[in-house]
Amino acid sequence: MLSILVILPSVQYVFAAEEPGEYLDRRVEIWNLFFRMMTVAFVVGAVVSGTLIWLIWRFRESHPKAKPTSYEEKGVW
Amino acid sequence: MGGHSSWPEWIYIGVVVALLVWVGAEAWNVERLVEHIPAEAKTIIVTGQQWFWTFEHEDGTKEIGELHVKKGIPYKFEIGSKDVIHSFNIPDYLVLMDAVPGRINVVWFLPVEEGEYPIQCREYCGLLHYNMRGTLYVEDGA
């Protein structure tokens, strides 16, 4: 995971730095960046909201497996 | 709070940091690529003023409100302003750069398709800002 996210792109940059395309199309570069960022944003959004939804569903008081915290059990904080 | 494992938190922090690094690196790299001006780019001096654009080519010819360029040739815009802050924008080519009095901002682009494209001011600059428009004509370079 770490290698996909950090190491591989870094290696790519080192090689890409040799040839910053003289005639690249800024529209392509900028829109591609936008789509990549949107992909990350939606994945992160899904994971974070999914975690929160699961957390709230699992640890509600009425959940069959719910149990009081040790503080609540003893009535002492 | 003692006794519970904190490794999920560390994994979470690691993933967040890795994502932020990746996002930053991607954006930095694209900016670096996009801002690299080809050596053979032709310079066009762009001047914004209330409420029109003036363009001056390398050979000294000037155009007002319209800009004629050749397809396949990279152009470098040197953008300035005579009065207030404007912003030079060619939406179809994702060219957007502020025109600030007392300073020259640079952006380059490569016209790839023949046609007419709108030029507009993208920073509110007064009463007729909405009408501070121009036209980009991309012509066959051959």
Backbone of each chain as ProteinMPNN parsed JSONL, in Angstrom:
{"seq_chain_A": "MLSILVILPSVQYVFAAEEPGEYLDRRVEIWNLFFRMMTVAFVVGAVVSGTLIWLIWRFRESHPKAKPTSYEEKGVW", "coords_chain_A": {"N_chain_A": [[0.841, -1.204, 0.0], [1.831, 1.274, 0.951], [3.928, 1.432, -0.807], [2.642, 1.678, -3.229], [1.356, 4.087, -2.911], [3.292, 6.016, -2.226], [6.071, 5.402, -2.825], [6.279, 4.398, -5.52], [5.07, 6.541, -7.13], [6.979, 8.531, -6.481], [9.327, 7.517, -7.588], [8.567, 7.575, -10.244], [8.461, 10.358, -10.627], [11.112, 11.106, -10.416], [12.179, 10.025, -12.74], [10.552, 11.251, -14.597], [11.358, 13.827, -14.311], [13.489, 14.172, -15.964], [12.531, 14.699, -18.494], [10.587, 17.051, -18.935], [7.82, 17.341, -20.673], [7.958, 19.16, -23.58], [5.906, 20.005, -25.174], [3.541, 19.483, -23.881], [0.029, 19.041, -23.318], [-1.693, 21.298, -21.582], [-4.338, 21.12, -20.865], [-4.919, 18.401, -20.781], [-3.155, 17.494, -18.769], [-4.031, 18.959, -16.538], [-6.761, 18.315, -16.282], [-6.542, 15.554, -15.929], [-5.186, 15.47, -13.494], [-7.158, 16.583, -11.922], [-9.158, 14.571, -12.102], [-7.846, 12.424, -10.895], [-7.506, 13.437, -8.312], [-10.169, 13.688, -7.6], [-10.926, 11.027, -7.547], [-9.435, 10.088, -5.356], [-10.597, 11.722, -3.411], [-13.284, 10.851, -3.368], [-13.004, 8.176, -2.642], [-11.786, 8.381, -0.104], [-13.822, 9.816, 1.156], [-15.889, 7.889, 1.063], [-14.807, 5.824, 2.638], [-14.398, 7.096, 5.135], [-17.013, 8.038, 5.778], [-18.344, 5.6, 5.714], [-17.072, 4.218, 7.796], [-17.878, 5.793, 9.964], [-20.659, 5.459, 9.864], [-20.885, 2.707, 10.325], [-19.732, 2.597, 12.88], [-21.534, 4.098, 14.417], [-23.789, 2.583, 14.117], [-22.991, 0.099, 15.191], [-22.233, 0.642, 17.843], [-24.436, 1.633, 19.143], [-26.794, 2.107, 21.823], [-28.862, 0.269, 21.765], [-27.923, -1.926, 20.468], [-27.647, -5.488, 20.051], [-25.3, -6.64, 21.061], [-24.336, -4.74, 22.74], [-22.555, -3.354, 25.489], [-22.202, -1.895, 28.723], [-19.763, 0.658, 29.403], [-16.79, 0.336, 31.433], [-16.786, 2.401, 33.222], [-19.465, 3.198, 33.267], [-20.58, 0.898, 34.236], [-19.626, 0.668, 36.837], [-20.418, 3.007, 37.868], [-18.713, 4.981, 38.556], [-16.607, 7.72, 37.903]], "CA_chain_A": [[0.0, 0.0, 0.0], [2.717, 2.436, 1.035], [4.746, 1.518, -2.016], [1.798, 2.176, -4.316], [0.982, 5.477, -2.689], [4.394, 6.967, -2.07], [7.359, 5.1, -3.449], [6.186, 4.323, -6.986], [4.974, 7.875, -7.738], [8.236, 9.269, -6.318], [10.255, 7.006, -8.597], [8.096, 8.121, -11.523], [8.831, 11.768, -10.739], [12.544, 11.22, -10.649], [12.416, 9.791, -14.163], [9.821, 12.255, -15.373], [12.065, 15.099, -14.216], [14.43, 14.24, -17.079], [11.907, 15.156, -19.736], [9.319, 17.743, -18.798], [7.341, 17.412, -22.061], [7.974, 20.545, -24.047], [4.659, 20.346, -25.829], [2.408, 18.816, -23.261], [-1.237, 19.749, -23.39], [-2.038, 21.621, -20.206], [-5.709, 20.679, -20.579], [-4.863, 16.977, -20.421], [-2.493, 17.357, -17.466], [-4.82, 19.543, -15.452], [-7.983, 17.519, -16.087], [-6.153, 14.268, -15.356], [-4.938, 15.702, -12.073], [-8.471, 16.77, -11.294], [-9.856, 13.284, -11.971], [-7.144, 11.625, -9.885], [-7.829, 13.988, -6.993], [-11.56, 13.357, -7.307], [-10.956, 9.606, -7.188], [-8.973, 10.008, -3.973], [-11.57, 12.381, -2.532], [-14.474, 10.016, -3.207], [-12.633, 6.964, -1.888], [-11.628, 8.789, 1.298], [-15.164, 10.141, 1.638], [-16.639, 6.649, 1.271], [-14.221, 5.087, 3.772], [-14.653, 7.827, 6.378], [-18.441, 8.017, 6.126], [-18.688, 4.201, 5.981], [-16.597, 3.907, 9.152], [-18.742, 6.482, 10.931], [-21.984, 4.83, 9.859], [-20.746, 1.415, 11.009], [-19.447, 2.873, 14.291], [-22.763, 4.549, 15.078], [-24.721, 1.438, 14.105], [-22.511, -0.983, 16.05], [-22.09, 0.998, 19.261], [-25.653, 2.24, 19.707], [-27.175, 1.445, 23.079], [-29.817, -0.817, 21.547], [-27.323, -3.047, 19.735], [-27.725, -6.708, 20.862], [-24.044, -6.946, 21.759], [-23.857, -3.557, 23.457], [-22.356, -3.511, 26.928], [-21.795, -0.603, 29.284], [-18.323, 0.818, 29.639], [-16.458, 0.029, 32.826], [-17.191, 3.558, 34.019], [-20.917, 3.179, 33.46], [-20.9, -0.284, 35.029], [-19.337, 0.901, 38.258], [-21.02, 4.268, 38.275], [-17.694, 5.894, 39.072], [-15.784, 8.28, 36.829]], "C_chain_A": [[0.874, 1.25, 0.0], [3.527, 2.59, -0.251], [3.921, 2.059, -3.172], [1.581, 3.67, -4.161], [2.149, 6.445, -2.73], [5.605, 6.636, -2.93], [7.271, 5.1, -4.972], [6.02, 5.698, -7.633], [6.27, 8.664, -7.624], [9.253, 8.832, -7.362], [9.882, 7.562, -9.969], [8.569, 9.558, -11.707], [10.297, 11.928, -11.06], [12.836, 11.013, -12.128], [11.743, 10.855, -15.021], [10.58, 13.569, -15.396], [13.063, 15.277, -15.358], [13.811, 14.901, -18.309], [10.571, 15.829, -19.471], [8.805, 18.083, -20.193], [7.221, 18.842, -22.542], [6.629, 20.965, -24.634], [3.48, 19.635, -25.186], [1.161, 19.694, -23.366], [-1.701, 20.021, -21.962], [-3.45, 21.152, -19.845], [-5.716, 19.238, -20.101], [-4.285, 16.814, -19.022], [-3.408, 17.802, -16.325], [-6.093, 18.735, -15.206], [-7.658, 16.152, -15.501], [-5.881, 14.392, -13.862], [-6.257, 15.829, -11.321], [-9.176, 15.425, -11.084], [-9.174, 12.392, -10.942], [-7.495, 12.102, -8.478], [-9.271, 13.659, -6.611], [-11.694, 11.896, -6.904], [-10.542, 9.432, -5.729], [-10.04, 10.57, -3.033], [-12.791, 11.486, -2.298], [-14.166, 8.74, -2.423], [-12.503, 7.299, -0.405], [-12.993, 9.097, 1.903], [-15.963, 8.893, 1.951], [-16.124, 5.907, 2.498], [-14.567, 5.777, 5.095], [-16.132, 7.761, 6.749], [-18.891, 6.593, 6.423], [-18.277, 3.801, 7.39], [-17.513, 4.529, 10.203], [-20.109, 5.816, 11.026], [-21.924, 3.492, 10.609], [-20.575, 1.614, 12.519], [-20.731, 3.227, 15.043], [-23.768, 3.403, 15.161], [-24.286, 0.391, 15.133], [-22.538, -0.618, 17.536], [-23.283, 1.773, 19.808], [-26.054, 1.451, 20.954], [-28.037, 0.223, 22.845], [-29.219, -1.994, 20.787], [-27.31, -4.294, 20.625], [-26.443, -7.003, 21.645], [-23.517, -5.759, 22.564], [-23.632, -3.898, 24.923], [-21.852, -2.193, 27.487], [-20.286, -0.528, 29.45], [-18.046, 0.534, 31.107], [-16.859, 1.182, 33.742], [-18.67, 3.483, 34.338], [-21.312, 2.018, 34.389], [-20.747, -0.01, 36.531], [-19.986, 2.174, 38.768], [-20.02, 5.248, 38.85], [-16.87, 6.413, 37.889], [-14.41, 8.683, 37.31]], "O_chain_A": [[0.699, 2.155, -0.816], [3.779, 3.698, -0.723], [4.43, 2.811, -4.003], [1.615, 4.424, -5.133], [2.013, 7.569, -3.213], [6.103, 7.484, -3.671], [8.09, 5.728, -5.643], [6.737, 6.014, -8.582], [6.636, 9.387, -8.55], [9.952, 9.658, -7.948], [10.744, 7.964, -10.751], [9.018, 9.941, -12.787], [10.684, 12.771, -11.869], [13.645, 11.736, -12.71], [12.288, 11.3, -16.032], [10.483, 14.338, -16.352], [13.441, 16.402, -15.684], [14.5, 15.581, -19.07], [9.524, 15.246, -19.752], [9.303, 19.014, -20.825], [6.471, 19.639, -21.978], [6.263, 22.139, -24.592], [2.536, 19.234, -25.868], [1.242, 20.916, -23.485], [-2.057, 19.1, -21.227], [-3.735, 20.83, -18.692], [-6.416, 18.887, -19.151], [-4.839, 16.096, -18.19], [-3.54, 17.129, -15.303], [-6.466, 18.495, -14.057], [-8.409, 15.639, -14.671], [-6.285, 13.542, -13.068], [-6.443, 15.264, -10.243], [-9.726, 15.172, -10.013], [-9.847, 11.681, -10.196], [-7.747, 11.302, -7.576], [-9.564, 13.386, -5.447], [-12.483, 11.563, -6.02], [-11.201, 8.729, -4.963], [-10.347, 9.979, -1.998], [-13.277, 11.373, -1.172], [-14.988, 8.284, -1.629], [-13.042, 6.593, 0.448], [-13.286, 8.689, 3.027], [-16.639, 8.826, 2.978], [-16.913, 5.415, 3.305], [-14.978, 5.124, 6.054], [-16.474, 7.466, 7.895], [-19.734, 6.388, 7.296], [-19.029, 3.131, 8.098], [-17.877, 3.891, 11.191], [-20.651, 5.63, 12.116], [-22.796, 3.185, 11.421], [-21.18, 0.908, 13.326], [-20.985, 2.735, 16.143], [-24.499, 3.269, 16.142], [-25.12, -0.143, 15.864], [-22.829, -1.461, 18.383], [-23.167, 2.482, 20.807], [-25.696, 0.284, 21.112], [-27.977, -0.744, 23.603], [-29.923, -2.959, 20.489], [-27.002, -4.198, 21.813], [-26.49, -7.545, 22.749], [-22.373, -5.776, 23.018], [-24.411, -4.635, 25.527], [-21.149, -1.453, 26.798], [-19.621, -1.549, 29.619], [-18.965, 0.499, 31.926], [-17.227, 0.966, 34.897], [-19.095, 3.669, 35.479], [-22.23, 2.129, 35.202], [-21.581, -0.384, 37.355], [-20.086, 2.385, 39.977], [-20.383, 6.207, 39.531], [-16.488, 5.654, 36.998], [-13.599, 9.171, 36.523]]}, "seq_chain_B": "MGGHSSWPEWIYIGVVVALLVWVGAEAWNVERLVEHIPAEAKTIIVTGQQWFWTFEHEDGTKEIGELHVKKGIPYKFEIGSKDVIHSFNIPDYLVLMDAVPGRINVVWFLPVEEGEYPIQCREYCGLLHYNMRGTLYVEDGA", "coords_chain_B": {"N_chain_B": [[-8.165, 4.613, 30.319], [-6.169, 2.913, 29.77], [-4.562, -0.064, 28.485], [-5.856, -0.608, 26.035], [-5.331, -1.301, 22.57], [-3.333, 0.691, 20.386], [-2.785, 0.496, 17.727], [-4.605, 0.64, 15.496], [-5.075, 3.384, 15.333], [-2.545, 4.336, 14.647], [-2.2, 3.175, 12.153], [-4.233, 4.439, 10.794], [-3.353, 7.114, 10.943], [-1.013, 6.827, 9.474], [-2.017, 6.129, 6.91], [-3.468, 8.442, 6.282], [-1.427, 10.38, 6.275], [0.166, 9.335, 4.2], [-1.598, 9.578, 2.037], [-1.912, 12.363, 1.937], [0.696, 13.142, 1.329], [0.965, 11.957, -1.167], [-1.054, 13.289, -2.655], [-0.084, 15.916, -2.507], [2.399, 15.595, -3.817], [1.633, 14.791, -6.381], [0.179, 17.047, -7.268], [2.163, 18.977, -7.135], [3.96, 18.002, -9.027], [2.473, 18.057, -11.438], [2.048, 20.778, -11.635], [4.665, 21.623, -11.953], [5.286, 20.462, -14.456], [3.392, 21.692, -16.116], [4.082, 24.356, -15.921], [6.479, 24.57, -17.172], [8.062, 26.311, -19.559], [8.299, 26.078, -23.052], [11.377, 26.537, -24.837], [11.265, 27.666, -27.371], [8.944, 29.105, -27.434], [6.692, 31.602, -28.552], [6.514, 35.015, -27.696], [3.819, 36.828, -26.353], [2.656, 39.897, -25.464], [0.382, 40.689, -23.077], [-2.019, 42.989, -22.196], [-4.124, 44.168, -19.749], [-6.853, 46.361, -19.315], [-9.326, 48.634, -18.066], [-11.908, 48.518, -20.277], [-10.789, 46.241, -21.679], [-8.747, 43.99, -23.657], [-5.356, 44.1, -24.703], [-3.109, 42.966, -27.16], [0.249, 42.257, -27.887], [2.376, 41.262, -30.361], [5.48, 39.44, -31.072], [6.656, 40.659, -33.298], [5.856, 43.219, -33.05], [3.328, 43.928, -33.871], [0.023, 44.88, -32.978], [-2.987, 43.938, -31.352], [-6.392, 44.447, -30.577], [-8.733, 43.261, -28.411], [-8.981, 40.996, -29.922], [-7.19, 38.024, -30.77], [-4.815, 36.568, -32.789], [-3.461, 33.474, -33.464], [-1.14, 30.813, -34.368], [-1.785, 27.434, -35.146], [-0.295, 24.75, -33.327], [1.988, 26.031, -32.507], [3.854, 26.977, -29.698], [2.927, 29.439, -27.309], [3.88, 32.166, -25.255], [2.462, 33.993, -22.772], [2.868, 37.217, -21.562], [1.687, 38.816, -18.969], [0.102, 41.744, -17.989], [-1.199, 44.682, -16.245], [-2.911, 47.83, -16.644], [-4.374, 49.289, -14.892], [-6.417, 48.251, -12.741], [-6.716, 45.094, -10.945], [-7.005, 42.441, -13.155], [-8.03, 39.359, -14.737], [-6.657, 37.107, -16.899], [-8.195, 34.981, -19.099], [-8.612, 32.03, -20.929], [-10.947, 29.934, -21.387], [-11.28, 27.49, -22.846], [-8.73, 26.527, -23.194], [-7.75, 26.228, -20.706], [-6.337, 28.371, -19.668], [-5.423, 30.651, -17.295], [-4.699, 33.505, -15.64], [-3.767, 35.99, -13.353], [-3.87, 39.497, -13.998], [-1.892, 41.889, -12.931], [-1.369, 45.18, -11.779], [1.832, 46.662, -12.224], [3.321, 44.389, -12.316], [4.513, 41.452, -13.99], [2.981, 38.624, -15.08], [3.389, 35.233, -16.06], [2.291, 32.85, -18.431], [1.914, 29.91, -20.383], [0.768, 28.413, -23.487], [-0.444, 25.919, -25.801], [-1.876, 26.103, -28.83], [-4.021, 23.783, -30.321], [-6.127, 23.157, -31.94], [-7.838, 24.383, -34.744], [-9.891, 27.296, -34.783], [-12.365, 29.421, -33.159], [-12.143, 30.941, -30.041], [-13.424, 31.923, -26.858], [-12.173, 34.727, -24.997], [-11.794, 36.008, -21.769], [-12.301, 38.29, -18.983], [-11.534, 37.352, -15.735], [-11.639, 38.33, -13.25], [-13.354, 40.382, -11.113], [-13.588, 43.649, -12.224], [-14.717, 46.115, -12.255], [-17.318, 48.306, -13.56], [-17.9, 47.468, -16.297], [-16.92, 44.927, -16.371], [-18.117, 42.479, -17.018], [-18.234, 42.63, -19.717], [-15.726, 42.561, -20.683], [-14.314, 41.133, -22.877], [-12.824, 38.948, -25.331], [-11.614, 37.509, -28.431], [-10.111, 34.507, -29.338], [-8.359, 33.519, -32.106], [-7.507, 30.661, -33.646], [-5.384, 29.716, -36.077], [-4.522, 27.927, -39.112], [-1.238, 26.864, -39.145], [0.4, 26.17, -41.244]], "CA_chain_B": [[-7.853, 4.434, 28.889], [-5.051, 1.981, 29.612], [-4.851, -1.439, 28.093], [-6.33, -0.863, 24.674], [-4.284, -1.204, 21.551], [-3.453, 1.926, 19.603], [-2.283, 0.347, 16.36], [-5.49, 1.168, 14.438], [-4.852, 4.828, 15.187], [-1.297, 4.574, 13.921], [-2.441, 2.841, 10.743], [-5.063, 5.525, 10.264], [-2.471, 8.283, 10.753], [-0.109, 6.5, 8.357], [-2.745, 6.211, 5.645], [-3.782, 9.851, 6.029], [-0.185, 11.068, 5.904], [0.559, 8.855, 2.872], [-2.494, 10.189, 1.047], [-1.59, 13.79, 1.81], [1.976, 13.233, 0.614], [0.715, 11.609, -2.57], [-1.813, 14.386, -3.27], [0.835, 17.047, -2.646], [3.408, 15.293, -4.823], [0.968, 14.805, -7.69], [-0.138, 18.426, -7.633], [3.442, 19.674, -7.36], [4.549, 17.527, -10.275], [1.696, 18.565, -12.574], [2.331, 22.21, -11.725], [6.019, 21.737, -12.51], [5.224, 20.135, -15.887], [2.581, 22.673, -16.839], [4.722, 25.671, -15.915], [7.735, 24.539, -17.921], [7.806, 27.005, -20.825], [9.219, 25.662, -24.116], [12.334, 27.602, -25.175], [10.917, 28.319, -28.636], [7.618, 29.722, -27.344], [6.631, 33.001, -28.991], [5.99, 35.856, -26.613], [2.744, 37.782, -26.614], [2.448, 40.749, -24.289], [-1.051, 40.884, -22.861], [-2.269, 44.082, -21.254], [-5.524, 44.357, -19.389], [-7.243, 47.645, -18.755], [-10.779, 48.752, -18.097], [-12.3, 47.145, -20.045], [-10.44, 45.487, -22.888], [-7.426, 43.359, -23.684], [-4.482, 44.442, -25.818], [-2.101, 41.926, -27.372], [1.362, 42.708, -28.712], [3.164, 40.12, -30.824], [6.938, 39.65, -31.072], [7.036, 41.571, -34.38], [5.383, 44.568, -32.734], [1.923, 44.162, -34.237], [-0.873, 44.889, -31.825], [-4.389, 43.617, -31.589], [-7.236, 44.813, -29.445], [-9.965, 42.475, -28.296], [-8.862, 39.706, -30.596], [-5.815, 37.514, -30.801], [-4.629, 35.556, -33.826], [-2.28, 32.621, -33.246], [-1.023, 29.682, -35.296], [-1.909, 26.114, -34.54], [0.92, 23.955, -33.176], [3.126, 26.838, -32.029], [3.652, 27.368, -28.299], [2.95, 30.877, -27.045], [4.055, 32.567, -23.86], [1.796, 35.255, -22.481], [3.38, 38.049, -20.464], [0.417, 39.466, -18.661], [0.161, 42.877, -17.059], [-2.416, 45.492, -16.2], [-2.625, 49.268, -16.587], [-5.149, 49.985, -13.861], [-6.784, 47.424, -11.581], [-6.428, 43.675, -11.165], [-7.864, 41.663, -14.044], [-7.523, 37.997, -14.839], [-6.702, 36.707, -18.303], [-8.735, 33.615, -19.104], [-9.094, 31.359, -22.137], [-11.492, 28.728, -20.741], [-11.113, 26.254, -23.617], [-7.357, 26.044, -23.085], [-7.391, 26.249, -19.283], [-5.367, 29.447, -19.389], [-5.997, 31.578, -16.323], [-3.613, 34.144, -14.906], [-4.109, 37.351, -12.944], [-3.151, 40.637, -14.564], [-1.74, 42.743, -11.755], [-0.586, 46.378, -12.093], [3.187, 46.704, -11.688], [3.952, 43.072, -12.274], [4.269, 40.654, -15.191], [2.774, 37.199, -14.823], [3.645, 34.475, -17.288], [1.642, 31.55, -18.612], [2.081, 29.53, -21.789], [-0.179, 27.406, -23.958], [-0.227, 25.403, -27.153], [-3.14, 25.912, -29.55], [-3.944, 22.522, -31.063], [-7.247, 22.998, -32.867], [-8.269, 25.629, -35.364], [-11.222, 27.716, -34.361], [-12.504, 30.658, -32.392], [-12.374, 30.632, -28.634], [-13.611, 33.151, -26.074], [-11.225, 35.221, -23.984], [-12.598, 36.815, -20.857], [-11.695, 38.711, -17.73], [-12.067, 36.437, -14.722], [-11.563, 38.97, -11.932], [-14.231, 41.548, -11.185], [-12.691, 44.793, -12.388], [-15.461, 47.356, -12.405], [-18.662, 48.322, -14.147], [-18.059, 46.694, -17.537], [-16.149, 43.674, -16.27], [-18.822, 41.398, -17.721], [-18.089, 42.767, -21.173], [-14.3, 42.606, -21.013], [-14.143, 39.862, -23.577], [-12.077, 38.975, -26.587], [-11.718, 36.243, -29.159], [-8.862, 33.882, -29.766], [-8.473, 32.846, -33.401], [-6.417, 29.73, -33.909], [-5.35, 29.519, -37.524], [-3.607, 26.897, -39.609], [0.107, 27.425, -39.163], [1.148, 25.717, -42.43]], "C_chain_B": [[-6.765, 3.381, 28.679], [-5.504, 0.636, 29.088], [-5.298, -1.634, 26.672], [-5.225, -0.604, 23.67], [-4.454, 0.067, 20.733], [-3.014, 1.734, 18.163], [-3.265, 0.786, 15.284], [-5.296, 2.66, 14.225], [-3.596, 5.116, 14.376], [-1.447, 4.241, 12.446], [-3.231, 3.964, 10.078], [-4.199, 6.752, 9.961], [-1.543, 8.046, 9.562], [-0.791, 6.647, 7.012], [-3.035, 7.664, 5.292], [-2.533, 10.599, 5.566], [0.253, 10.646, 4.504], [-0.302, 9.49, 1.792], [-2.164, 11.663, 0.841], [-0.288, 13.987, 1.035], [1.743, 12.981, -0.874], [-0.011, 12.745, -3.297], [-0.893, 15.587, -3.513], [1.843, 16.824, -3.753], [2.816, 15.338, -6.229], [0.743, 16.238, -8.158], [1.14, 19.2, -7.956], [4.011, 19.283, -8.717], [3.802, 18.074, -11.493], [1.959, 20.057, -12.75], [3.693, 22.443, -12.375], [6.005, 21.487, -14.018], [4.524, 21.241, -16.668], [3.29, 24.024, -16.934], [6.033, 25.717, -16.686], [7.511, 25.123, -19.321], [8.79, 26.535, -21.887], [10.1, 26.829, -24.551], [11.902, 28.371, -26.414], [9.546, 29.002, -28.613], [7.681, 31.18, -27.78], [5.942, 33.834, -27.911], [4.878, 36.763, -27.111], [2.541, 38.587, -25.334], [0.961, 41.06, -24.18], [-1.233, 41.993, -21.835], [-3.761, 44.206, -21.011], [-5.745, 45.766, -18.908], [-8.746, 47.766, -18.895], [-11.211, 49.307, -19.466], [-12.059, 46.355, -21.321], [-9.029, 44.924, -22.772], [-6.647, 43.833, -24.904], [-3.412, 43.359, -25.93], [-1.004, 42.467, -28.271], [2.238, 41.51, -29.068], [4.65, 40.473, -30.826], [7.371, 40.647, -32.144], [6.489, 42.979, -34.176], [3.938, 44.834, -33.108], [1.039, 44.032, -32.994], [-2.289, 44.54, -32.26], [-5.171, 44.036, -30.356], [-8.499, 43.952, -29.485], [-9.956, 41.171, -29.07], [-7.402, 39.317, -30.736], [-5.73, 36.399, -31.826], [-3.338, 34.783, -33.56], [-2.311, 31.466, -34.242], [-1.094, 28.366, -34.533], [-0.544, 25.425, -34.439], [2.145, 24.725, -32.721], [2.873, 27.225, -30.574], [3.78, 28.88, -28.122], [3.094, 31.127, -25.552], [3.39, 33.921, -23.674], [2.51, 35.954, -21.336], [2.277, 39.031, -20.107], [0.597, 40.575, -17.628], [-1.147, 43.645, -17.087], [-2.041, 46.962, -16.085], [-3.356, 49.955, -15.455], [-5.423, 49.12, -12.633], [-6.436, 45.965, -11.887], [-7.485, 43.066, -12.09], [-7.371, 40.222, -13.983], [-7.753, 37.505, -16.259], [-7.101, 35.238, -18.393], [-9.157, 33.177, -20.506], [-9.645, 30.012, -21.663], [-11.194, 27.442, -21.506], [-9.702, 25.683, -23.53], [-6.851, 26.048, -21.642], [-6.258, 27.235, -19.002], [-6.043, 30.428, -18.444], [-4.857, 32.186, -15.52], [-4.005, 35.589, -14.58], [-3.25, 38.375, -13.678], [-3.099, 41.694, -13.474], [-0.903, 43.969, -12.129], [0.803, 46.297, -11.453], [3.896, 45.371, -11.65], [3.588, 42.301, -13.539], [4.118, 39.189, -14.778], [2.861, 36.438, -16.138], [2.872, 33.165, -17.283], [1.805, 31.191, -20.087], [1.017, 28.525, -22.187], [0.137, 27.028, -25.397], [-1.575, 25.239, -27.844], [-3.058, 24.673, -30.439], [-5.083, 22.333, -32.044], [-7.613, 24.36, -33.433], [-9.655, 25.999, -34.856], [-11.202, 29.045, -33.635], [-12.859, 30.296, -30.957], [-12.538, 31.928, -27.847], [-12.442, 33.444, -25.131], [-12.053, 36.086, -23.048], [-11.78, 37.26, -19.66], [-12.349, 37.904, -16.621], [-11.939, 37.019, -13.312], [-12.379, 40.244, -12.011], [-13.391, 42.83, -11.17], [-13.457, 46.092, -12.621], [-16.731, 47.176, -13.21], [-18.814, 47.399, -15.356], [-17.234, 45.408, -17.541], [-16.787, 42.566, -17.109], [-18.576, 41.457, -19.219], [-16.623, 42.86, -21.584], [-13.921, 41.269, -21.645], [-13.29, 40.054, -24.818], [-12.269, 37.654, -27.286], [-10.335, 35.775, -29.563], [-9.127, 33.166, -31.089], [-7.258, 31.952, -33.589], [-6.469, 29.384, -35.39], [-4.349, 28.448, -37.912], [-2.212, 27.497, -39.776], [0.878, 27.12, -40.432], [1.131, 26.745, -43.546]], "O_chain_B": [[-6.473, 3.001, 27.544], [-6.665, 0.248, 29.225], [-5.14, -2.729, 26.131], [-4.318, 0.198, 23.894], [-5.574, 0.474, 20.424], [-2.88, 2.717, 17.434], [-2.829, 1.266, 14.239], [-5.344, 3.15, 13.097], [-3.574, 6.014, 13.534], [-0.896, 4.929, 11.587], [-2.936, 4.379, 8.957], [-4.29, 7.349, 8.888], [-1.315, 8.942, 8.748], [-0.224, 7.218, 6.081], [-2.87, 8.074, 4.143], [-2.572, 11.352, 4.594], [0.666, 11.486, 3.705], [0.207, 9.896, 0.747], [-2.139, 12.151, -0.289], [-0.181, 14.88, 0.195], [2.26, 13.702, -1.728], [0.363, 13.119, -4.409], [-0.92, 16.196, -4.583], [2.123, 17.729, -4.54], [3.435, 15.864, -7.154], [1.069, 16.597, -9.29], [1.194, 19.971, -8.915], [4.488, 20.135, -9.466], [4.424, 18.502, -12.466], [2.079, 20.545, -13.874], [3.86, 23.323, -13.219], [6.643, 22.22, -14.774], [4.986, 21.669, -17.726], [3.117, 24.751, -17.912], [6.631, 26.782, -16.836], [6.855, 24.507, -20.16], [10.0, 26.581, -21.66], [9.64, 27.968, -24.627], [12.133, 29.576, -26.514], [9.046, 29.429, -29.654], [8.609, 31.905, -27.42], [4.948, 33.427, -27.309], [4.994, 37.387, -28.165], [2.288, 38.031, -24.265], [0.366, 41.628, -25.096], [-0.67, 41.941, -20.741], [-4.553, 44.333, -21.945], [-4.922, 46.314, -18.175], [-9.365, 47.099, -19.724], [-10.905, 50.457, -19.778], [-12.993, 45.868, -21.957], [-8.239, 45.324, -21.917], [-7.198, 43.953, -25.998], [-2.877, 42.894, -24.924], [-1.289, 43.07, -29.306], [2.772, 40.832, -28.19], [5.036, 41.623, -30.617], [8.328, 41.396, -31.947], [6.646, 43.837, -35.045], [3.373, 45.853, -32.71], [1.272, 43.211, -32.107], [-2.709, 44.817, -33.383], [-4.666, 43.982, -29.235], [-9.226, 43.933, -30.478], [-10.837, 40.332, -28.887], [-6.51, 40.162, -30.81], [-6.466, 35.414, -31.756], [-2.262, 35.37, -33.447], [-3.332, 31.174, -34.865], [-0.544, 28.215, -33.442], [0.267, 25.511, -35.361], [3.221, 24.148, -32.563], [1.805, 27.742, -30.246], [4.647, 29.514, -28.724], [2.529, 30.423, -24.714], [3.733, 34.886, -24.358], [2.732, 35.368, -20.276], [1.981, 39.958, -20.86], [1.162, 40.371, -16.553], [-2.071, 43.319, -17.833], [-1.008, 47.312, -15.516], [-3.011, 51.077, -15.084], [-4.746, 49.243, -11.613], [-5.924, 45.651, -12.961], [-8.687, 43.163, -11.84], [-6.418, 39.907, -13.27], [-8.879, 37.486, -16.756], [-6.435, 34.365, -17.836], [-9.942, 33.847, -21.177], [-8.89, 29.047, -21.549], [-10.89, 26.415, -20.898], [-9.497, 24.492, -23.766], [-5.655, 25.89, -21.398], [-5.353, 26.968, -18.211], [-7.104, 30.971, -18.752], [-4.137, 31.483, -14.811], [-4.512, 36.313, -15.437], [-2.069, 38.15, -13.942], [-4.107, 42.313, -13.133], [0.161, 43.824, -12.731], [0.938, 45.915, -10.29], [4.949, 45.235, -11.027], [2.5, 42.469, -14.09], [5.03, 38.601, -14.196], [2.459, 36.936, -17.19], [2.806, 32.466, -16.272], [1.831, 32.076, -20.943], [0.431, 27.861, -21.332], [0.876, 27.716, -26.101], [-2.343, 24.343, -27.494], [-2.121, 24.535, -31.224], [-5.023, 21.446, -32.895], [-7.689, 25.354, -32.71], [-10.476, 25.136, -34.545], [-10.167, 29.699, -33.516], [-13.737, 29.475, -30.693], [-11.868, 32.92, -28.135], [-11.823, 32.545, -24.561], [-12.928, 36.823, -23.502], [-10.725, 36.702, -19.356], [-13.573, 37.784, -16.571], [-12.105, 36.314, -12.316], [-12.135, 41.092, -12.87], [-12.604, 43.072, -10.255], [-12.895, 47.061, -13.132], [-17.16, 46.059, -13.5], [-19.77, 46.625, -15.422], [-16.898, 44.877, -18.6], [-16.103, 41.821, -17.811], [-18.696, 40.446, -19.912], [-16.323, 43.205, -22.727], [-13.297, 40.411, -21.022], [-13.071, 41.172, -25.283], [-12.992, 36.782, -26.805], [-9.511, 36.542, -30.061], [-10.01, 32.314, -31.178], [-6.127, 32.428, -33.68], [-7.453, 28.838, -35.889], [-3.449, 28.107, -37.144], [-2.033, 28.505, -40.459], [1.91, 27.742, -40.685], [1.713, 26.515, -44.606]]}, "name": "protein", "num_of_chains": 2, "seq": "MLSILVILPSVQYVFAAEEPGEYLDRRVEIWNLFFRMMTVAFVVGAVVSGTLIWLIWRFRESHPKAKPTSYEEKGVWMGGHSSWPEWIYIGVVVALLVWVGAEAWNVERLVEHIPAEAKTIIVTGQQWFWTFEHEDGTKEIGELHVKKGIPYKFEIGSKDVIHSFNIPDYLVLMDAVPGRINVVWFLPVEEGEYPIQCREYCGLLHYNMRGTLYVEDGA"}
